[in-house]
């Protein structure tokens, strides 16, 4: 689902996250704040992750975004889907100059950087 504040097919922000609880709290507030400020934001839902066509749609949304916000949480890396999203995000960072903003939610960034903790 995408905000309807802009008619172009290019997103200002792509939100990458894992978990329904996170979606109901932090992500929904972040999405609302971005939308209220006219920032065209792509956010996926759990229902979208069931089909291959949706996978292609998500990868295209990453490619069409200017900024990606990755919300690293305790179980982020336990999702193969999230790991594929991060791989695509990093590819776009290198090839398309995508800006990537990490958010560490209940995770110590030092542990993640050193690989001491599985996300």
PyMOL commands that set and color helices and strands:
alter all, ss='L'
color gray80, all
select helices_A, chain A and resi 20-36+46-50+52-63+76-78+80-96+109-114
alter helices_A, ss='H'
color red, helices_A
select strands_A, chain A and resi 11-16+41-42+65-72+99-104
alter strands_A, ss='S'
color yellow, strands_A
deselect
rebuild
show_as cartoon
